């Protein structure tokens, strides 16, 4: 998404030739033209976001590949497979060491509250993930943040890029 088509094609070629040890990607890596030289482990994050065709491709790879599926919201079929012993199940019930508890604030959606929250996070040296669920207006939302918090470096990323 963020690289050129030439870079993308080179990465796919290197993947097939075994020049890549770890590839991080989207469902695009499940296309028929993408070949792996010696795939040993596949990590799938949020399986419920994949379509039927993608899941069939994963299933075809699964016979020879170790799978690690991560999710906070398992789909019923996957959960059933884990409970029936067809898949191993691990539950992470404790946060990492020295991890602060998550704080949730419910406030009115105002420019002032957005600016305050963003600045609080930036001043502590953190990053902000501002979720905007409408591609058509995402640039406008990003521009609003740029105006509210000019010292922030704002970038936009979405699935239609």
Order of alpha helices (4+ residues) and beta strands (2+ residues): alpha-beta-alpha-beta-alpha-alpha-alpha
